[in-house]
Amino acid sequence: MNFDFTETQIMIRDTARQFAQDELAPSASERDEKEEFPHEGVKKLGELGFMGMMVPEQYGGAGLDTTSYVLAMEEISKVDASCGVIMSVNNSLVCYGINEFGSEEQKQQYLIPLATGKMLGAFALSEPEAGSDATNQQTTAIRDGESYNLNGTKNFITNGANADVVLVMATTNKTAGAKGVSTFIVEKGTPGLSVAKKEKKMGIRSSDTVSLAFQDCKVPASNRIGDEGFGFKFAMKTLDGGRIGIASQALGIAMASLDASIRYSKERKAFDQHLANFQAIQFKIADMATRIEGAQMLTLKAASMKDAKQPYGKYSAMAKLYASKVAVDAALDAIQIHGGYGYIKEYHVERFLRDAKITEIYEGTSEVQRIVIARELLR
């Protein structure tokens, strides 16, 4: 594995870092407080090519590799993890899913505007009774001539209230279990599709997380991705790549926690000397930095395996499992280093903890990641 980044990868990282500092940082805390979606920031991310980074240029994307995507996600998430997950869902789940498995017509109609930032996508797999058990899909899609009627409810859908298109997994054959699930592209404004509830969340508060309701929602058969029964396999293959995005988001949060801890320990004094001079603080910072390096290596390995078109599901699961743990631990240590100030919103590190926790849950809990890893090792 080559540990040197190319000139292009460095340029992408630096561009994302500058954008995050200039465009996202000034309003990140206020948007978190108000639960305000970053419309302008997402629009500018699209203009810079960050919403379709790995999509081929012929479909409006930047045509970049997964390593470039990881570096950009880290920089965006360092400043605003809410923007990070918005970007991740559009890139890793929606654009990837349509690019990899969609028809040429679907790519022309949906992938190009998604990759250029003119549209925003959402991914609807989770349901009230189908979280970690994603096979238990209760949303149905019944064929009616040249269309399907969708009925059911999806929950915890990132981008759901602001998405122009939603990839929806629904059961087309109730007797076939996981092999009876299919995937559909549903456009915003389709009769029968509505936002049922916006969630009040602990973290990533300026991204929207909603329930979506489908009531006799009529979707053209041409909007089905792949054959009937391909939906569950589609979701699992897509989530393999999505976990690289969430690992990168977690890394960004952990890096922000480390940076804040180093900065504060050099500024704050106790017992007539800077905190950075105390071994207890030094050890926390050393451990934090070491874990972050390890998590980044795992994430970059998953990215390189994906780009090499080698099986990477085990590695993306490892990356997400470890990076999410590192993010939570780093945020906790950052709060401890800041002492009482760490508990105050003004110093931001409490936001890092609130944002970090969800990385251990969405796109497969840490427990699910362990199942994925163990299955690969023991088969």
PESUL-V126656 format. One record per pair of residues at least 24 apart in sequence whose C-alpha atoms are under 10 Angstrom apart, sorted by the first residue. I is the first residue (numbers start at 0). J is the second residue. D is the distance in whole Angstrom. If there is no record, write none. Layout:
i=(I:I)
j=(J:J)
d=(D:D)
This chain:
i=(0:0:0:0:0:1:1:1:2:2:2:4:4:4:5:5:7:7:7:8:8:8:8:8:8:8:8:8:9:9:9:10:10:11:11:11:11:11:11:11:11:11:12:12:12:12:12:12:12:12:12:12:13:13:13:14:14:14:15:15:15:15:15:15:15:15:15:15:15:16:16:16:16:16:16:16:16:16:17:17:18:18:18:18:18:18:19:19:19:19:19:19:19:19:19:20:20:20:20:20:22:23:23:23:23:24:24:24:24:25:26:27:27:27:27:27:27:27:28:28:28:28:28:28:28:28:28:29:30:30:30:30:30:30:31:31:31:31:31:31:31:31:32:32:32:32:32:33:33:34:34:34:34:34:34:34:34:34:35:35:35:35:36:36:36:36:36:36:36:36:36:36:37:37:37:37:37:37:38:38:38:38:40:41:41:41:41:41:41:41:42:42:42:42:42:43:44:44:44:44:44:45:45:45:45:45:45:45:45:45:46:46:46:46:47:47:48:48:48:49:49:49:49:49:49:49:50:50:50:50:50:50:50:50:50:50:50:50:50:50:50:50:50:51:51:51:51:51:51:51:51:51:51:51:51:51:51:51:52:52:52:52:52:52:52:52:53:53:53:53:53:53:53:54:54:54:54:54:54:54:54:54:54:54:55:55:55:56:56:56:57:57:58:58:58:58:58:58:58:58:58:58:58:59:59:59:59:59:59:59:59:59:60:60:60:60:60:60:60:60:60:61:61:63:64:64:64:64:64:65:65:65:65:65:65:65:65:65:65:65:66:66:66:66:66:66:66:66:66:67:67:68:68:68:68:69:69:69:69:69:69:69:69:69:69:69:69:70:70:70:70:70:70:71:71:71:71:72:72:72:72:72:72:72:72:72:73:73:73:73:73:73:73:73:73:73:73:73:73:74:74:74:74:74:74:74:75:75:75:75:76:76:76:76:76:76:76:76:76:76:76:76:77:77:77:77:77:77:77:77:77:77:77:77:78:78:78:78:78:79:79:79:79:79:79:79:79:79:79:80:80:80:80:80:80:80:80:80:80:80:80:80:80:81:81:81:81:81:81:81:81:81:82:82:82:82:82:83:83:83:83:83:83:83:83:83:84:84:84:84:84:84:84:84:84:84:85:85:85:85:85:85:85:85:85:86:86:86:86:86:87:87:87:87:87:87:87:87:88:88:88:88:88:88:88:88:88:88:88:88:89:89:89:89:89:89:89:89:89:89:89:89:90:90:90:90:90:90:91:91:91:91:91:91:91:91:91:92:92:92:92:92:92:92:92:92:92:92:92:92:92:93:93:93:93:93:93:93:93:93:93:94:94:94:94:95:95:95:95:95:96:96:96:96:96:96:96:96:96:97:97:97:97:97:97:99:99:99:100:100:100:100:100:101:101:101:101:101:102:102:102:102:102:104:104:105:105:105:105:105:109:109:109:109:112:113:113:117:118:118:118:118:119:119:119:119:119:119:119:120:120:120:120:120:120:120:120:120:120:120:120:120:121:121:121:121:121:121:121:121:121:121:121:121:121:121:122:122:122:122:122:122:122:122:122:122:122:122:122:122:122:123:123:123:123:123:123:123:123:123:123:123:123:123:123:123:123:123:123:124:124:124:124:124:124:124:124:124:124:124:124:124:124:125:125:125:125:125:125:125:125:125:125:126:126:126:126:126:126:126:126:126:127:127:127:127:127:128:128:128:129:129:130:130:130:130:130:130:131:131:131:131:131:131:131:132:132:133:133:133:133:133:133:134:134:134:134:134:134:134:135:135:135:135:136:136:136:136:136:136:136:136:136:136:137:137:137:137:137:138:138:138:138:138:138:138:138:138:139:139:139:139:139:139:139:139:139:139:139:140:140:140:140:140:140:140:140:140:140:140:140:140:140:140:140:141:141:141:141:141:141:142:142:142:142:142:143:143:143:143:144:144:145:145:145:145:145:146:146:146:146:146:146:146:146:147:147:147:147:147:147:147:147:147:147:147:148:148:148:148:148:148:148:148:148:149:149:149:149:149:149:149:149:149:149:149:150:150:150:150:150:150:150:150:151:151:151:151:151:151:151:152:152:152:152:152:152:152:152:152:153:153:153:153:153:153:153:154:154:154:154:154:154:154:154:154:154:155:155:155:155:155:155:155:155:155:156:156:156:156:156:156:156:156:157:157:157:157:157:157:158:158:158:158:159:159:159:159:159:159:159:159:159:159:159:160:160:160:160:160:160:160:160:160:160:160:160:161:161:161:161:161:161:162:162:162:163:163:164:164:165:166:166:166:166:167:167:167:167:168:168:168:168:168:168:168:169:169:169:170:170:170:170:171:171:171:172:172:175:176:176:177:177:177:177:177:178:178:178:178:178:178:179:179:179:179:179:180:180:180:180:180:180:180:180:180:181:181:181:181:181:181:181:181:181:181:181:181:182:182:182:182:182:182:182:182:182:182:182:182:182:183:183:183:183:183:183:183:183:183:183:184:184:184:184:184:184:184:185:185:185:185:185:185:186:186:189:189:189:189:190:190:190:190:190:191:191:191:191:192:192:200:200:200:201:201:201:201:201:201:202:202:202:202:202:202:202:202:202:203:203:203:203:203:203:203:204:204:204:235:235:236:238:238:238:238:238:239:239:239:239:239:239:239:239:239:239:239:239:240:240:240:240:240:240:240:241:241:241:241:241:242:242:242:242:242:242:242:242:242:242:242:242:242:242:242:243:243:243:243:243:243:243:243:243:243:243:243:243:243:243:243:244:244:244:244:244:244:245:245:245:245:245:245:245:245:245:245:245:245:246:246:246:246:246:246:246:246:246:246:246:246:246:246:246:246:246:246:246:246:247:247:247:247:247:247:247:247:247:248:248:248:248:248:248:248:249:249:249:249:249:249:249:249:249:249:249:249:249:249:249:249:249:249:249:249:250:250:250:250:250:250:250:250:250:250:250:250:250:250:250:250:250:251:251:251:251:251:251:252:252:252:252:252:252:252:252:252:252:252:252:252:252:253:253:253:253:253:253:253:253:253:253:253:253:253:253:253:253:253:253:253:254:254:254:254:254:254:254:254:255:255:255:255:255:255:255:256:256:256:256:256:256:256:256:256:256:256:256:256:256:256:256:256:256:257:257:257:257:257:257:257:257:257:257:257:257:258:258:258:259:259:259:259:259:259:259:259:260:260:260:260:260:260:260:260:260:260:260:260:261:261:263:263:263:263:264:264:264:267:267:274:274:275:279:280:280:280:280:283:283:283:283:283:284:284:284:284:286:286:287:287:287:287:287:287:287:288:288:289:290:290:290:290:290:290:290:291:291:291:291:291:292:292:293:293:293:293:294:294:294:294:294:294:294:294:294:295:295:296:297:297:298:312:312:312:312:313:313:313:313:313:313:313:313:313:314:314:314:315:315:315:316:316:316:316:316:316:316:316:316:317:317:317:317:317:318:319:319:319:319:319:319:319:320:320:320:320:320:320:320:320:320:320:320:321:321:321:322:322:322:323:323:323:323:323:323:323:323:324:324:324:324:324:325:325:326:326:326:326:326:326:326:327:327:327:327:327:327:327:327:327:328:328:328:329:330:330:330:331)
j=(296:299:300:303:304:299:300:303:296:299:300:66:67:70:66:67:63:64:67:63:64:65:66:67:68:69:70:71:67:70:71:67:71:47:48:49:63:67:68:70:71:74:66:67:68:69:70:71:72:73:74:75:70:71:74:47:71:74:44:47:49:68:70:71:72:73:74:75:76:70:71:72:73:74:75:76:77:78:74:75:43:44:47:74:75:78:44:71:74:75:76:77:78:79:82:74:75:77:78:79:78:75:78:79:82:75:77:78:79:78:79:78:79:80:81:82:205:347:78:79:204:205:344:345:346:347:350:205:79:81:203:204:205:206:79:81:202:203:204:205:206:350:202:204:205:344:350:204:205:81:199:200:202:203:204:205:206:207:204:205:206:207:81:82:85:158:160:161:204:205:206:207:81:82:85:205:206:207:82:161:205:206:82:82:83:85:86:116:117:119:115:116:117:118:119:116:75:82:86:115:116:86:112:113:114:115:116:117:118:119:114:115:116:117:115:116:114:115:116:86:87:89:90:114:115:116:85:86:87:88:89:90:91:94:112:113:114:115:116:117:118:119:120:86:87:89:90:91:93:94:95:110:111:112:113:114:115:116:86:89:90:91:94:95:114:115:90:91:94:95:98:114:306:90:94:95:97:98:99:110:111:113:114:115:98:111:114:111:114:115:107:111:98:106:107:108:109:110:111:112:113:114:115:106:107:110:111:112:113:114:115:116:90:94:110:111:112:113:114:115:116:114:115:306:302:303:305:306:307:91:240:243:244:299:301:302:303:304:305:306:243:298:299:300:301:302:303:305:306:299:302:243:244:247:302:243:244:245:246:247:248:250:251:295:298:299:302:247:248:250:251:295:299:244:247:248:251:243:244:245:246:247:248:249:250:251:244:245:246:247:248:249:250:251:252:253:254:255:295:247:248:250:251:252:254:255:247:248:251:252:245:247:248:249:250:251:252:253:254:255:351:354:247:248:249:250:251:252:253:254:255:256:258:351:251:252:254:255:351:203:205:206:248:251:252:255:350:351:354:202:203:204:205:206:245:248:249:251:252:350:351:354:355:157:202:203:204:205:206:207:248:354:203:204:205:206:248:203:206:244:245:247:248:249:251:252:157:158:203:206:244:245:247:248:249:358:119:120:121:157:158:203:205:206:207:119:120:158:244:248:240:241:242:243:244:245:247:248:119:120:121:122:156:157:158:238:241:244:245:362:113:114:116:118:119:120:121:122:157:158:162:241:114:119:120:240:241:244:237:238:239:240:241:242:243:244:245:120:121:122:166:234:236:237:238:239:240:241:242:244:362:119:120:121:122:164:165:166:184:237:241:119:120:121:237:236:237:238:240:241:122:166:224:233:234:236:237:238:240:166:184:224:225:233:237:233:236:237:224:225:229:233:237:184:222:223:224:225:221:222:223:224:225:221:222:184:221:222:223:224:163:164:184:186:163:163:164:163:161:162:163:164:158:159:161:162:163:164:165:157:158:159:161:162:163:164:165:166:184:185:186:187:156:157:158:159:160:161:162:163:164:165:166:167:184:185:153:155:156:157:158:159:162:164:165:166:167:168:184:234:237:152:153:154:155:156:157:158:159:165:166:167:168:169:182:183:210:211:234:152:153:154:155:156:166:167:168:169:182:230:231:234:362:152:153:154:155:156:167:168:210:361:362:151:152:153:154:155:156:168:210:211:152:153:154:155:210:152:153:154:153:154:154:155:361:362:363:364:360:361:362:363:364:366:367:363:367:168:177:231:234:235:363:170:176:177:178:179:180:231:170:176:177:180:168:169:170:171:173:176:177:179:180:231:168:169:170:173:180:167:168:169:170:171:180:212:213:214:168:169:170:171:172:173:179:180:181:213:215:167:168:169:170:171:172:173:180:181:182:183:213:215:216:217:218:169:170:171:172:215:217:171:217:218:219:220:217:218:219:220:219:220:217:218:219:220:221:216:217:218:219:220:221:222:223:171:183:215:216:217:218:219:220:221:222:223:191:213:214:215:216:217:218:219:220:183:185:191:192:212:213:214:215:216:217:218:191:192:212:213:214:215:216:217:192:211:212:213:214:215:216:192:193:194:195:210:211:212:213:214:194:195:209:210:211:212:213:194:195:196:197:198:208:209:210:211:212:196:197:198:207:208:209:210:211:361:194:197:198:207:208:209:210:211:206:207:208:209:210:361:206:207:208:209:187:193:194:196:197:206:207:208:209:210:211:187:193:194:195:196:197:206:207:208:209:210:211:187:194:206:207:208:209:186:187:207:187:188:188:189:211:222:223:224:234:223:224:230:234:223:224:229:230:231:233:234:228:230:231:227:228:230:231:227:228:230:227:228:228:228:231:228:229:230:231:232:227:228:229:230:231:232:227:228:229:230:231:226:227:228:229:230:231:232:233:234:223:224:225:226:227:228:229:230:231:232:233:234:222:223:224:225:226:227:228:229:230:231:232:233:234:218:219:220:221:222:223:224:225:227:230:218:219:220:221:222:223:224:216:217:218:219:222:223:218:222:213:216:217:218:214:215:216:217:218:215:216:217:218:216:217:353:354:357:350:352:353:354:356:357:349:350:351:352:353:354:355:356:357:350:351:353:354:355:356:357:350:353:354:312:362:312:312:315:316:362:363:301:305:310:311:312:313:314:315:316:319:362:363:301:302:305:311:312:315:316:315:316:319:362:363:298:301:312:314:315:316:317:318:319:320:358:361:362:363:368:297:298:299:300:301:302:305:311:312:314:315:316:317:318:319:322:298:302:315:318:319:362:298:315:318:319:320:322:323:357:358:359:361:362:294:295:297:298:299:301:315:316:317:318:319:320:321:322:323:324:325:326:358:359:294:295:298:299:318:319:322:323:358:319:322:323:326:354:355:358:291:294:295:318:319:320:321:322:323:324:325:326:327:351:354:355:356:357:358:359:290:291:292:294:295:298:318:319:321:322:323:324:325:326:329:355:358:291:295:322:326:351:355:322:323:325:326:327:329:330:348:350:351:352:354:355:358:287:288:290:291:294:322:323:324:325:326:327:328:329:330:331:333:351:352:355:287:288:291:292:325:326:329:330:326:329:330:333:347:348:351:284:287:288:326:327:328:329:330:331:332:333:334:347:348:349:350:351:352:283:284:285:287:288:291:326:329:330:332:333:348:284:288:333:330:333:334:336:337:346:347:348:284:287:329:330:332:333:334:335:336:337:341:348:333:336:333:336:337:346:333:336:337:336:337:336:337:336:336:332:333:335:336:329:332:333:335:336:329:332:333:336:329:332:325:326:328:329:330:332:333:325:329:325:321:322:324:325:326:328:329:321:322:325:326:329:322:325:318:321:322:325:318:319:320:321:322:323:324:325:326:321:322:322:321:322:322:368:371:372:375:368:369:370:371:372:373:374:375:376:371:372:375:368:371:372:363:364:365:367:368:369:370:371:372:365:368:369:371:372:368:358:359:362:363:364:365:368:358:359:360:363:364:365:366:367:368:369:372:359:365:368:355:358:359:355:356:357:358:359:360:364:365:355:356:358:359:365:355:359:351:352:354:355:356:358:359:351:352:353:354:355:356:357:358:359:352:355:356:355:354:355:356:355)
d=(10:9:8:8:10:10:10:9:9:9:10:9:9:10:10:9:9:10:8:9:9:10:7:5:9:10:8:9:8:8:10:9:10:10:10:9:9:6:8:7:6:10:10:7:9:9:5:5:9:8:7:9:9:8:8:9:8:9:9:9:8:10:8:5:8:9:6:6:10:9:8:10:9:5:7:10:9:9:9:9:9:8:9:9:8:10:10:10:7:5:8:8:6:8:9:9:9:9:7:10:10:8:7:7:8:10:9:6:7:10:9:7:6:9:9:9:8:10:10:9:10:9:8:9:10:8:8:9:10:9:10:8:6:9:9:8:8:7:5:5:9:8:10:7:8:10:10:8:8:10:9:9:10:9:5:4:7:8:7:5:7:8:9:9:10:9:10:9:8:5:6:7:9:7:9:7:8:10:10:9:10:10:8:7:10:8:8:8:10:9:9:6:8:9:9:8:10:9:8:9:7:9:10:9:7:6:4:7:9:9:10:7:6:9:9:9:7:6:8:7:10:10:8:8:8:8:9:6:8:9:6:6:10:9:10:7:6:7:6:10:9:9:10:9:10:7:5:9:9:7:9:9:9:9:7:4:6:8:10:10:7:9:9:10:7:9:7:9:8:8:9:9:10:8:7:7:10:7:9:8:9:10:7:10:8:10:9:9:9:10:10:8:9:7:7:10:9:7:5:9:9:7:9:10:10:8:5:7:8:6:6:9:10:9:9:7:9:9:5:6:9:8:9:10:8:9:9:7:10:10:9:9:9:8:9:5:7:9:7:6:10:9:6:9:9:6:7:10:8:10:9:9:8:9:9:7:7:9:9:6:8:9:10:9:8:7:8:8:10:10:9:10:9:10:9:10:9:10:7:9:9:6:6:9:9:7:9:10:9:5:6:8:6:4:8:9:8:9:10:9:9:9:6:9:9:9:10:8:7:9:10:8:5:8:8:5:6:9:9:8:10:10:10:8:9:8:4:5:8:6:5:8:9:9:8:8:10:7:9:8:9:10:9:9:8:10:10:9:9:9:6:9:9:9:10:6:8:8:7:9:8:7:8:10:8:5:7:6:5:9:9:8:8:10:8:7:10:9:9:9:9:9:6:9:9:10:8:9:8:8:8:7:10:7:10:10:9:9:9:7:6:10:10:7:9:9:10:10:9:10:10:7:9:9:5:7:9:8:9:7:7:7:10:7:8:10:7:8:9:10:7:8:9:9:7:5:7:8:10:9:9:10:8:10:9:9:8:8:7:8:9:6:5:8:8:6:9:9:8:7:9:9:9:6:7:9:7:6:10:9:10:9:6:7:6:9:8:7:10:8:9:10:8:10:10:10:7:10:8:9:10:9:9:7:8:8:6:9:10:9:9:8:10:10:10:10:10:9:7:7:10:8:10:10:9:9:5:7:9:9:9:7:8:9:9:9:8:7:9:8:10:8:9:10:10:9:9:9:10:7:6:8:8:9:7:5:5:7:9:9:7:8:8:5:6:5:6:8:10:10:9:10:7:6:5:6:9:9:6:8:6:5:6:9:10:10:10:10:7:7:8:8:9:9:6:5:6:9:10:9:10:9:6:8:8:6:8:10:8:7:6:5:6:9:9:10:9:8:10:10:7:8:9:8:8:6:5:8:9:10:9:8:10:9:6:6:7:7:10:9:9:10:9:9:6:5:5:8:9:10:9:9:8:7:6:9:9:10:10:10:9:9:9:9:9:10:9:9:9:9:9:7:7:9:7:10:9:10:8:8:9:9:10:10:7:5:9:9:8:7:9:8:8:10:8:6:6:10:9:9:8:9:8:10:10:7:7:9:10:9:8:5:6:9:9:9:8:10:9:5:5:6:8:8:10:9:9:9:10:10:9:6:6:5:8:10:9:8:9:9:10:9:9:9:9:9:8:6:8:10:10:8:10:10:10:8:9:10:9:9:9:8:10:9:6:5:8:10:6:5:4:5:8:9:9:9:9:9:8:6:5:6:6:10:9:9:9:9:8:5:5:5:6:9:10:9:10:8:9:9:6:7:6:5:6:7:8:9:8:5:5:6:7:9:10:8:6:5:7:9:9:10:10:10:8:7:6:5:6:9:10:9:8:5:5:7:8:10:9:9:9:9:8:6:4:6:9:10:9:8:9:5:5:6:9:9:10:9:10:8:5:5:6:7:7:6:5:7:9:10:7:5:6:8:10:10:7:10:9:10:7:6:6:8:7:9:9:6:9:9:8:10:6:7:7:9:8:9:10:9:8:10:10:9:7:10:5:8:9:10:10:10:9:9:10:9:10:9:10:10:10:10:6:7:9:8:10:8:9:9:8:8:9:7:7:9:9:8:8:9:9:8:9:8:6:8:8:5:7:8:7:8:7:5:8:8:8:10:7:5:6:5:6:9:9:10:7:8:8:7:5:5:5:4:7:9:8:9:8:6:5:8:9:8:8:7:5:8:10:8:8:8:9:8:9:6:4:6:9:10:8:8:9:10:9:5:6:7:9:9:7:9:7:9:9:10:10:7:7:8:8:8:6:7:9:6:4:7:10:6:9:9:10:10:9:10:6:8:9:9:10:7:8:8:5:4:8:8:7:9:9:7:5:9:10:8:10:9:8:9:10:8:9:9:10:7:8:10:9:10:8:5:8:9:6:7:10:9:10:9:8:8:8:8:7:9:8:10:9:7:10:9:9:9:9:6:7:9:8:6:9:9:9:7:8:9:10:6:9:10:7:7:10:10:10:9:5:8:10:7:7:10:9:10:9:10:8:10:10:9:9:6:10:9:8:10:6:9:8:8:8:8:9:7:10:10:8:9:9:6:4:8:8:5:6:10:10:9:8:9:9:8:7:9:9:8:8:9:10:9:9:9:9:10:9:8:10:9:10:10:8:10:9:6:5:8:8:5:8:10:9:6:9:9:6:9:10:7:9:7:7:9:10:9:10:6:8:10:8:6:10:9:10:9:10:10:8:10:10:10:9:9:6:9:8:8:10:10:6:8:8:6:10:8:9:9:7:10:8:9:9:7:4:7:8:5:7:10:9:8:9:8:9:8:7:10:10:8:8:9:9:9:9:9:10:8:8:10:9:10:8:10:9:6:5:9:8:6:9:9:7:10:10:7:9:10:7:10:7:7:9:10:7:8:9:7:10:9:10:9:10:7:10:9:9:9:9:7:7:10:9:9:8:5:8:9:6:7:10:9:9:9:9:8:7:10:10:7:8:10:9:8:10:10:9:9:10:9:7:9:7:9:10:8:9:8:9:9:9:10:8:9:8:6:9:8:9:10:9:10:9:8:10:6:9:9:9:9:7:7:8:9:10:10:9:9:9:9:6:9:9:6:5:9:9:7:9:9:8:10:8:8:8:10:8:8:9:8:9:10:7:5:9:9:6:9:10:8:10:9:10:9:9:10:9:9:5:8:9:7:7:9:7:8:9:7:9:8:8:9:9:9:8:8:9:7:10:9:8:5:8:9:6:8:10:9:9:10:10:8:9:7:8:8:5:5:9:10:8:9:8:8:7:9:9:10:8:8:9:6:8:8:9:8:6:9:9:5:6:9:9:8:9:9:10:9:9:7:9:10)
